[in-house]
Amino acid sequence: MSKSTDTKQTVHIRWLIRRDLQAVLDIESASFEYPWTEEEFINCLRQRDCIGMVAECAEQVVGFMVYELQPTSIHVLSFAVHPEFRRKSVGSALMDKLFSKLAYQRRSRIQLEVRETNLSAQLFLKQLGFRATGVLRSFYEDSTEDAFLMQFRSEASQSERIPSEQIHRDKAS
């Protein structure tokens, strides 16, 4: 992957397709000590509620996200940006697209696990409004490392919710 000198490139987010898989695997390998295999990606993406997205700059895949739609939340399973494109708004663009999938009275939160040693991911997510809500002891199969469970709750799910006592009062009047 050639390094770009332009720090403000246009980022295009689209669905992950089969021909993107090699670029996704390369980014995964460059990003994680224990990367997913091609078979793991394919098996995951074959599941009905699993979705993949890629970020492109100049028609080159530079980041990806795989997530699962759950009844009340979105669970991010894998998320990475190529090292040469980090801190260039690629990760933020992917997360912004995911935030747009949140809906009032439906899926109102995003959750994911982050290795306790992945401080840069923890700080990135905190900057976006995620909070660590728990510690998952010995979470990973490949090591005894713990994970932080991080969650983002949409403001609509908190601020636009009508208190139950107000609903009861409105019905009575």
Secondary structure, DSSP 8 states (H G I E B T S, - for coil): ----S-SS---EEEE--GGGHHHHHHHHHHH-SS---HHHHHHHHTSTTEEEEEEEETTEEEEEEEEEE-SSEEEEEEEEE-GGGTTTTHHHHHHHHHHTT--TTS--EEEEEEETT-HHHHHHHHHTT-EEEEEETT--TTSS--EEEEEEE-HHHHHS---HHHHHHHHH-
